Amino acid sequence: MLSLPGNMEPLFGWISQYGYGALFGLLLLGIVGLPVPDETLLVFSGYLISRGRLQPAWTLTAGIVGSACGISLSYVIGRTAGLGLVTRYGKYIHLTPERLGAVHDWFARVGDWLLAIGYFIPGVRHFTALVAGALRLDYKTFAAFAYPGAAVWVATFLTLGYFLGENWQRAVALIQRYTILFAIAAIAVTAVLTLVLRNRARAKRPD
């Protein structure tokens, strides 16, 4: 019998009972900004895969599509409502002026890559698409960064849950404790990939 944190037990129960549909819906709501423990649910889902209660392909698909729909909805809200309305009603999803300013700063430093690595940064991933939409970022650019980022994020935490099996709750504790290190690692990997891609692009240019 699993020993689950009391405040999260209903969410785990939904995934155990309703499977892929519950995972899809919860991740969609979590990415939009509702207080849903996204990484924890993904790790738990990975554990369920290891027990044979969920199928890997369907779980991965539900996670990616749910995350992609959530971040797309946030992008549309930001693009149609603008920063003014987002700031006005942001308190309902814990979007404070300070957090909005922080996301702006992240965009200035990291650029469009924030849409991909932002998934790994709690308090940032919920607002990157809102800001991107409000800044009128081209949808093709948004999609090129946001959707692959969703796939990597979902696959990472499902894999953790799968391989850790019965120890999945320890993984959640470590993730919560070392979340900043996860974010730094994601940024470092992104920076290296950016440099590699830029160097390849320069090498292909005719002199």
Secondary structure, 3 states (H helix, E strand, C coil): CCCCCCCCHHHHHHHHHHCHHHHHHHHHHHHHCCCCCHHHHHHHHHHHHHCCCCCHHHHHHHHHHHHHHHHHHHHHHHHHHHHHHHHHHHHHHCCCHHHHHHHHHHHHHHHHHHHHHHHHCCCCCCCHHHHHHHCCCCHHHHHHHHHHHHHHHHHHHHHHHHHHHHHHHHHHHHHHHCHHHHHHHHHHHHHHHHHHHHHHHHHHCCC
